[in-house]
Amino acid sequence: MRHALACLLLISAPAWAANYAECVLGKAPGAANDVAAEAIHQLCLSENPGGLQAVKQGSGRGFFGFKSGAECTAKKASDTRSHQAAAMVGVACRRLYDEPNPFLDPNLGKVLLK
C-alpha cells in the first residue's frame, strides 16, 4: 500500500502546478531575494504562457484548499524574505482562493441583456 501511494504521488507530481498561480505558490515561498523571485516569475511564465490571466478566479477553492486569499498569503508568504516574491504569492493566493466577484466579470452585461 505504501509503495502504491508513493508511486501515485510521483506520477501525479507534475500535474500539481497546473497553472501559473500554482507554480508561483510552489516555488516562490521562501525566496531570499528579488533576483530569485524574478527568475521564479520567468520560469512559471515559460511553463504557463497565459500567466495569471489564464487562471480562473477562485479556481483553487474547495474542501482541502484555503478559505481565502488572505489565509493563503499569511501561510505561504510568512517566511519569504523577498518583497517581490511575497507580493507574487499574495497575488496568486488571491486569484486562487478569493471568491469571484460577478461585477468584475466582463460577460455580466451580455448575460443580463439576454
N, C-alpha and C positions, 0 to 999 in steps of 0.2 A: 504494500500500500504506500509506504514512504517513497519507494522508487517511482511509482506511478505519479505521485504528486510532484516529485522533483522534476520528472520528465515533462509533465504538463506545464509547470511554471517556466521551464526553459524554452519550451516550444512557443508559449504564448508571450514571452517577454518582448519580442519586437513589436507586438501589437499594442503594448501599453501606451506608447507615445503615438497615439493615433492622430494627433493634430499639433499645431504649433503651441497652444497653451499647455498641453500635457508635456510636450518636450521641454518647455521652459520650466515647468514645475519639477521635472525630473532632473534637470541639470543646473539650474540657477541657485537653488538654496545652498548657502554655504560659500558662494563665490566670494573670494577675498578682495577682489579689486575690479575696477570698471573695465580694464582691458579683458579680463576673463569674461565679464558679463557681455561685452560686445562680441567676443568670439562665440559665446553660447547663443546669442541672438542670431548671428550669421549662420551657425550650424543648424539651428532649429528652422530658420527660414529656408535654408537649402533643402532640408528634409521635408518641409511643408510649405511649398511655394505660395500658397494662398495666405499665409500668415495668420494673424489674429482675425482678420475679416472673414476667413473661411470657417471659423469656429462659431457654431450657433450659440447664442446667448442662453445660459442656463443648462447647457448640454451635459455638464458634469453632475447635476443634481440627481439624487437617487438615495436608495436605502443606505448605502455604505459611504456616500460622499459627505462632504462638509455641508453644514446647514446654510452657510452664507459665504460670500467672498471675503468678508472681514474675518471670519473664523479661520478660513484657509490661509489668509495672509498672516494672521497672528501666529499660526502654527509653522508655516513654511518659511517666512522671512525673518523670524526672530533671531536666528544665528547668522544672518547674511551680512557681511561687513561692507560689501559694495552697495552703495546707494542705488546705482543703476540696476543691479540685479534684484535688489529688494523691490524697486518700482516695477520691474518686469514681472516679478512674482505676484505683486498686488494686482496688476492689470490682468494677468492670466487667471488668477483666482476669481476676480470679479466677473470675468467673461464666463467661466465655467460654472460658478456656483450662485451668482446672484440671479434672482428671478427675472425673466424677460419683462420689459416694460412695453405694453401694447401700443402706447402712444409714440414710441420711438420707431415703430415698425413702418417702413416706407410703403408697405402694401395696405395699411389701415384704411386710407381713403378709398382705395379700389374696392375693398371688401364692403365698406359702408355704403358705397354708391350702387351696389348690386341689388 
